[in-house]
Amino acid sequence: MFSEDQYVAISGLQHLAFCEKQCALIHLEKLWTENVLTAEGRLMHDNAHSNTSETRGDLRIVRGLPLHSKRLGLSGIADVVEFHRSENASLQLPKHKGAWFVYPVEYKHGTKKSFKSDSIQLCAQALCLEEMLQTEIKEGALFYGKTKSRTAVQFDENLRTKTEYYALRFHQLMETGEIPPPKAGAHCKQCSLVDDCMPQLSGKASLYFAQMLEQTLAQ
Protein backbone atom coordinates (compact mmCIF):
# COMPACT_ATOMS: atom_id res chain seq x y z
CA MET A 1 0.00 0.00 0.00
CA PHE A 2 1.20 3.51 -0.85
CA SER A 3 0.54 6.69 1.09
CA GLU A 4 -0.94 9.71 -0.68
CA ASP A 5 2.40 11.52 -0.82
CA GLN A 6 3.80 8.58 -2.81
CA TYR A 7 1.13 8.64 -5.52
CA VAL A 8 2.24 9.11 -9.12
CA ALA A 9 0.11 10.37 -11.99
CA ILE A 10 -1.96 7.87 -13.95
CA SER A 11 -1.17 9.83 -17.11
CA GLY A 12 2.51 9.14 -16.49
CA LEU A 13 1.95 5.47 -17.28
CA GLN A 14 1.01 6.47 -20.82
CA HIS A 15 4.21 8.50 -21.07
CA LEU A 16 6.25 5.60 -19.66
CA ALA A 17 4.74 2.98 -21.97
CA PHE A 18 5.34 5.32 -24.91
CA CYS A 19 8.95 6.13 -23.99
CA GLU A 20 10.84 5.90 -20.69
CA LYS A 21 12.95 8.96 -21.43
CA GLN A 22 9.89 11.05 -22.33
CA CYS A 23 8.37 10.05 -19.00
CA ALA A 24 11.53 11.01 -17.10
CA LEU A 25 11.83 14.37 -18.88
CA ILE A 26 8.22 15.24 -18.05
CA HIS A 27 7.96 13.93 -14.49
CA LEU A 28 11.55 14.30 -13.25
CA GLU A 29 12.96 17.20 -15.26
CA LYS A 30 9.55 18.94 -15.47
CA LEU A 31 10.04 19.58 -19.18
CA TRP A 32 7.07 20.15 -21.45
CA THR A 33 6.95 21.53 -24.97
CA GLU A 34 3.62 22.32 -26.57
CA ASN A 35 2.95 21.52 -30.20
CA VAL A 36 -0.23 21.45 -32.26
CA LEU A 37 -1.05 17.88 -31.22
CA THR A 38 -0.53 18.44 -27.49
CA ALA A 39 -2.41 21.75 -27.57
CA GLU A 40 -5.43 20.18 -29.25
CA GLY A 41 -5.26 17.23 -26.88
CA ARG A 42 -5.12 19.55 -23.86
CA LEU A 43 -8.22 21.42 -25.01
CA MET A 44 -10.04 18.13 -25.47
CA HIS A 45 -9.18 17.04 -21.93
CA ASP A 46 -10.12 20.44 -20.49
CA ASN A 47 -13.58 20.01 -21.97
CA ALA A 48 -13.84 16.44 -20.68
CA HIS A 49 -12.75 17.47 -17.16
CA SER A 50 -15.78 19.68 -16.64
CA ASN A 51 -16.81 18.04 -13.33
CA THR A 52 -20.36 17.52 -14.54
CA SER A 53 -22.70 14.56 -14.53
CA GLU A 54 -25.94 13.68 -16.24
CA THR A 55 -28.36 10.78 -16.45
CA ARG A 56 -29.99 9.59 -19.64
CA GLY A 57 -32.31 6.73 -18.84
CA ASP A 58 -30.13 3.73 -17.98
CA LEU A 59 -26.91 5.67 -18.63
CA ARG A 60 -25.21 7.96 -16.12
CA ILE A 61 -22.21 9.99 -17.32
CA VAL A 62 -19.67 11.49 -14.91
CA ARG A 63 -16.91 13.79 -16.22
CA GLY A 64 -13.69 14.72 -14.44
CA LEU A 65 -13.95 12.02 -11.77
CA PRO A 66 -10.93 11.95 -9.37
CA LEU A 67 -9.27 8.52 -9.17
CA HIS A 68 -6.74 6.86 -6.89
CA SER A 69 -5.31 3.48 -5.97
CA LYS A 70 -3.56 2.84 -2.67
CA ARG A 71 -2.39 -0.56 -3.93
CA LEU A 72 -0.67 0.81 -7.03
CA GLY A 73 0.12 4.29 -5.73
CA LEU A 74 -1.71 6.10 -8.53
CA SER A 75 -3.93 9.16 -8.78
CA GLY A 76 -5.49 11.18 -11.56
CA ILE A 77 -8.71 12.32 -13.17
CA ALA A 78 -10.87 10.26 -15.52
CA ASP A 79 -12.13 12.06 -18.62
CA VAL A 80 -15.47 10.23 -18.59
CA VAL A 81 -16.84 7.36 -16.53
CA GLU A 82 -20.10 5.85 -17.74
CA PHE A 83 -22.39 3.90 -15.44
CA HIS A 84 -24.77 1.56 -17.28
CA ARG A 85 -27.83 0.22 -15.49
CA SER A 86 -28.19 -3.50 -16.15
CA GLU A 87 -29.81 -6.61 -14.68
CA ASN A 88 -26.44 -8.33 -14.97
CA ALA A 89 -24.61 -5.69 -12.94
CA SER A 90 -24.04 -5.59 -9.18
CA LEU A 91 -22.80 -2.09 -8.30
CA GLN A 92 -25.21 0.10 -6.32
CA LEU A 93 -25.11 3.88 -6.79
CA PRO A 94 -26.38 6.21 -4.05
CA LYS A 95 -29.68 7.89 -4.97
CA HIS A 96 -29.98 5.82 -8.15
CA LYS A 97 -32.14 2.73 -8.45
CA GLY A 98 -30.98 -0.56 -9.88
CA ALA A 99 -27.54 -2.11 -10.43
CA TRP A 100 -24.84 -0.63 -12.62
CA PHE A 101 -21.60 -1.57 -14.36
CA VAL A 102 -18.71 0.84 -14.89
CA TYR A 103 -17.27 1.84 -18.26
CA PRO A 104 -14.32 4.31 -18.30
CA VAL A 105 -13.68 6.36 -21.45
CA GLU A 106 -10.38 8.15 -22.12
CA TYR A 107 -10.28 10.95 -24.70
CA LYS A 108 -7.30 11.11 -27.05
CA HIS A 109 -6.44 13.49 -29.84
CA GLY A 110 -5.65 12.03 -33.25
CA THR A 111 -6.25 8.47 -34.37
CA LYS A 112 -5.84 4.95 -33.00
CA LYS A 113 -2.19 4.08 -32.39
CA SER A 114 -0.37 0.83 -32.99
CA PHE A 115 1.36 0.88 -29.58
CA LYS A 116 -0.49 0.11 -26.34
CA SER A 117 0.36 3.17 -24.23
CA ASP A 118 -3.19 4.57 -24.40
CA SER A 119 -4.65 1.22 -23.35
CA ILE A 120 -2.23 1.09 -20.41
CA GLN A 121 -3.50 4.46 -19.16
CA LEU A 122 -7.14 3.42 -19.55
CA CYS A 123 -6.54 0.13 -17.76
CA ALA A 124 -4.89 2.01 -14.88
CA GLN A 125 -8.06 4.06 -14.55
CA ALA A 126 -10.12 0.86 -14.47
CA LEU A 127 -7.90 -0.63 -11.75
CA CYS A 128 -8.38 2.51 -9.66
CA LEU A 129 -12.14 2.39 -10.15
CA GLU A 130 -12.25 -1.29 -9.22
CA GLU A 131 -10.45 -0.56 -5.96
CA MET A 132 -12.53 2.52 -5.17
CA LEU A 133 -15.92 0.99 -5.99
CA GLN A 134 -15.18 -2.65 -5.10
CA THR A 135 -16.43 -3.87 -8.46
CA GLU A 136 -15.11 -5.60 -11.57
CA ILE A 137 -14.62 -3.69 -14.81
CA LYS A 138 -14.21 -5.78 -17.94
CA GLU A 139 -14.09 -3.14 -20.67
CA GLY A 140 -13.60 0.55 -21.41
CA ALA A 141 -13.02 2.67 -24.49
CA LEU A 142 -10.59 5.13 -26.07
CA PHE A 143 -12.26 8.00 -27.92
CA TYR A 144 -10.10 9.46 -30.69
CA GLY A 145 -10.91 13.05 -31.59
CA LYS A 146 -9.73 13.04 -35.18
CA THR A 147 -11.94 10.14 -36.22
CA LYS A 148 -14.69 10.84 -33.67
CA SER A 149 -14.81 7.13 -32.91
CA ARG A 150 -14.39 4.77 -29.98
CA THR A 151 -12.07 1.82 -29.71
CA ALA A 152 -13.14 -0.76 -27.14
CA VAL A 153 -10.42 -2.03 -24.79
CA GLN A 154 -10.76 -5.36 -22.99
CA PHE A 155 -9.13 -5.42 -19.56
CA ASP A 156 -7.76 -8.94 -19.85
CA GLU A 157 -5.06 -10.45 -17.66
CA ASN A 158 -2.29 -9.55 -20.11
CA LEU A 159 -3.18 -5.85 -20.12
CA ARG A 160 -3.69 -5.79 -16.35
CA THR A 161 -0.26 -7.37 -15.79
CA LYS A 162 1.43 -4.86 -18.11
CA THR A 163 -0.33 -1.97 -16.41
CA GLU A 164 0.77 -3.08 -12.95
CA TYR A 165 4.32 -3.50 -14.26
CA TYR A 166 4.37 0.06 -15.58
CA ALA A 167 2.97 1.37 -12.29
CA LEU A 168 5.83 -0.32 -10.43
CA ARG A 169 8.38 0.86 -13.01
CA PHE A 170 7.10 4.43 -12.73
CA HIS A 171 7.62 4.40 -8.96
CA GLN A 172 11.14 3.02 -9.46
CA LEU A 173 11.93 5.76 -11.97
CA MET A 174 10.73 8.48 -9.63
CA GLU A 175 12.66 7.02 -6.69
CA THR A 176 16.00 6.69 -8.50
CA GLY A 177 15.72 10.00 -10.34
CA GLU A 178 17.68 8.55 -13.27
CA ILE A 179 17.05 9.66 -16.86
CA PRO A 180 16.93 6.55 -19.09
CA PRO A 181 18.78 6.65 -22.41
CA PRO A 182 16.69 7.43 -25.50
CA LYS A 183 15.47 4.74 -27.86
CA ALA A 184 15.11 6.30 -31.28
CA GLY A 185 12.23 5.08 -33.40
CA ALA A 186 9.24 6.06 -35.49
CA HIS A 187 7.38 7.11 -32.34
CA CYS A 188 9.83 10.01 -31.87
CA LYS A 189 8.08 11.94 -34.65
CA GLN A 190 4.96 12.13 -32.48
CA CYS A 191 6.80 13.39 -29.39
CA SER A 192 6.72 17.11 -28.56
CA LEU A 193 9.97 16.67 -26.58
CA VAL A 194 12.02 15.33 -29.48
CA ASP A 195 14.13 18.52 -29.62
CA ASP A 196 14.85 18.29 -25.88
CA CYS A 197 15.61 14.57 -26.07
CA MET A 198 17.58 14.60 -29.36
CA PRO A 199 17.48 10.79 -29.67
CA GLN A 200 19.42 10.62 -32.93
CA LEU A 201 22.15 12.92 -31.66
CA SER A 202 22.41 10.99 -28.41
CA GLY A 203 23.01 7.79 -30.34
CA LYS A 204 25.68 9.40 -32.53
CA ALA A 205 27.33 10.96 -29.48
CA SER A 206 27.50 7.59 -27.72
CA LEU A 207 29.08 6.04 -30.82
CA TYR A 208 31.55 8.92 -31.08
CA PHE A 209 32.68 8.62 -27.45
CA ALA A 210 32.95 4.85 -27.77
CA GLN A 211 35.18 5.25 -30.82
CA MET A 212 37.32 7.86 -29.07
CA LEU A 213 37.70 5.59 -26.04
CA GLU A 214 38.70 2.67 -28.25
CA GLN A 215 41.30 4.80 -30.03
CA THR A 216 42.71 6.11 -26.75
CA LEU A 217 43.05 2.64 -25.24
CA ALA A 218 44.73 1.39 -28.42
CA GLN A 219 47.53 3.97 -28.20
C-alpha positions in Angstrom: 0.0 0.0 0.0 1.2 3.5 -0.8 0.5 6.7 1.1 -0.9 9.7 -0.7 2.4 11.5 -0.8 3.8 8.6 -2.8 1.1 8.6 -5.5 2.2 9.1 -9.1 0.1 10.4 -12.0 -2.0 7.9 -14.0 -1.2 9.8 -17.1 2.5 9.1 -16.5 1.9 5.5 -17.3 1.0 6.5 -20.8 4.2 8.5 -21.1 6.2 5.6 -19.7 4.7 3.0 -22.0 5.3 5.3 -24.9 9.0 6.1 -24.0 10.8 5.9 -20.7 13.0 9.0 -21.4 9.9 11.0 -22.3 8.4 10.0 -19.0 11.5 11.0 -17.1 11.8 14.4 -18.9 8.2 15.2 -18.0 8.0 13.9 -14.5 11.5 14.3 -13.2 13.0 17.2 -15.3 9.5 18.9 -15.5 10.0 19.6 -19.2 7.1 20.2 -21.4 6.9 21.5 -25.0 3.6 22.3 -26.6 2.9 21.5 -30.2 -0.2 21.4 -32.3 -1.0 17.9 -31.2 -0.5 18.4 -27.5 -2.4 21.8 -27.6 -5.4 20.2 -29.2 -5.3 17.2 -26.9 -5.1 19.5 -23.9 -8.2 21.4 -25.0 -10.0 18.1 -25.5 -9.2 17.0 -21.9 -10.1 20.4 -20.5 -13.6 20.0 -22.0 -13.8 16.4 -20.7 -12.8 17.5 -17.2 -15.8 19.7 -16.6 -16.8 18.0 -13.3 -20.4 17.5 -14.5 -22.7 14.6 -14.5 -25.9 13.7 -16.2 -28.4 10.8 -16.4 -30.0 9.6 -19.6 -32.3 6.7 -18.8 -30.1 3.7 -18.0 -26.9 5.7 -18.6 -25.2 8.0 -16.1 -22.2 10.0 -17.3 -19.7 11.5 -14.9 -16.9 13.8 -16.2 -13.7 14.7 -14.4 -13.9 12.0 -11.8 -10.9 11.9 -9.4 -9.3 8.5 -9.2 -6.7 6.9 -6.9 -5.3 3.5 -6.0 -3.6 2.8 -2.7 -2.4 -0.6 -3.9 -0.7 0.8 -7.0 0.1 4.3 -5.7 -1.7 6.1 -8.5 -3.9 9.2 -8.8 -5.5 11.2 -11.6 -8.7 12.3 -13.2 -10.9 10.3 -15.5 -12.1 12.1 -18.6 -15.5 10.2 -18.6 -16.8 7.4 -16.5 -20.1 5.9 -17.7 -22.4 3.9 -15.4 -24.8 1.6 -17.3 -27.8 0.2 -15.5 -28.2 -3.5 -16.2 -29.8 -6.6 -14.7 -26.4 -8.3 -15.0 -24.6 -5.7 -12.9 -24.0 -5.6 -9.2 -22.8 -2.1 -8.3 -25.2 0.1 -6.3 -25.1 3.9 -6.8 -26.4 6.2 -4.0 -29.7 7.9 -5.0 -30.0 5.8 -8.2 -32.1 2.7 -8.4 -31.0 -0.6 -9.9 -27.5 -2.1 -10.4 -24.8 -0.6 -12.6 -21.6 -1.6 -14.4 -18.7 0.8 -14.9 -17.3 1.8 -18.3 -14.3 4.3 -18.3 -13.7 6.4 -21.4 -10.4 8.2 -22.1 -10.3 10.9 -24.7 -7.3 11.1 -27.0 -6.4 13.5 -29.8 -5.6 12.0 -33.2 -6.3 8.5 -34.4 -5.8 5.0 -33.0 -2.2 4.1 -32.4 -0.4 0.8 -33.0 1.4 0.9 -29.6 -0.5 0.1 -26.3 0.4 3.2 -24.2 -3.2 4.6 -24.4 -4.6 1.2 -23.4 -2.2 1.1 -20.4 -3.5 4.5 -19.2 -7.1 3.4 -19.5 -6.5 0.1 -17.8 -4.9 2.0 -14.9 -8.1 4.1 -14.6 -10.1 0.9 -14.5 -7.9 -0.6 -11.8 -8.4 2.5 -9.7 -12.1 2.4 -10.2 -12.3 -1.3 -9.2 -10.4 -0.6 -6.0 -12.5 2.5 -5.2 -15.9 1.0 -6.0 -15.2 -2.6 -5.1 -16.4 -3.9 -8.5 -15.1 -5.6 -11.6 -14.6 -3.7 -14.8 -14.2 -5.8 -17.9 -14.1 -3.1 -20.7 -13.6 0.6 -21.4 -13.0 2.7 -24.5 -10.6 5.1 -26.1 -12.3 8.0 -27.9 -10.1 9.5 -30.7 -10.9 13.1 -31.6 -9.7 13.0 -35.2 -11.9 10.1 -36.2 -14.7 10.8 -33.7 -14.8 7.1 -32.9 -14.4 4.8 -30.0 -12.1 1.8 -29.7 -13.1 -0.8 -27.1 -10.4 -2.0 -24.8 -10.8 -5.4 -23.0 -9.1 -5.4 -19.6 -7.8 -8.9 -19.9 -5.1 -10.5 -17.7 -2.3 -9.6 -20.1 -3.2 -5.8 -20.1 -3.7 -5.8 -16.4 -0.3 -7.4 -15.8 1.4 -4.9 -18.1 -0.3 -2.0 -16.4 0.8 -3.1 -12.9 4.3 -3.5 -14.3 4.4 0.1 -15.6 3.0 1.4 -12.3 5.8 -0.3 -10.4 8.4 0.9 -13.0 7.1 4.4 -12.7 7.6 4.4 -9.0 11.1 3.0 -9.5 11.9 5.8 -12.0 10.7 8.5 -9.6 12.7 7.0 -6.7 16.0 6.7 -8.5 15.7 10.0 -10.3 17.7 8.6 -13.3 17.0 9.7 -16.9 16.9 6.5 -19.1 18.8 6.6 -22.4 16.7 7.4 -25.5 15.5 4.7 -27.9 15.1 6.3 -31.3 12.2 5.1 -33.4 9.2 6.1 -35.5 7.4 7.1 -32.3 9.8 10.0 -31.9 8.1 11.9 -34.7 5.0 12.1 -32.5 6.8 13.4 -29.4 6.7 17.1 -28.6 10.0 16.7 -26.6 12.0 15.3 -29.5 14.1 18.5 -29.6 14.9 18.3 -25.9 15.6 14.6 -26.1 17.6 14.6 -29.4 17.5 10.8 -29.7 19.4 10.6 -32.9 22.1 12.9 -31.7 22.4 11.0 -28.4 23.0 7.8 -30.3 25.7 9.4 -32.5 27.3 11.0 -29.5 27.5 7.6 -27.7 29.1 6.0 -30.8 31.6 8.9 -31.1 32.7 8.6 -27.5 32.9 4.8 -27.8 35.2 5.2 -30.8 37.3 7.9 -29.1 37.7 5.6 -26.0 38.7 2.7 -28.2 41.3 4.8 -30.0 42.7 6.1 -26.8 43.0 2.6 -25.2 44.7 1.4 -28.4 47.5 4.0 -28.2 
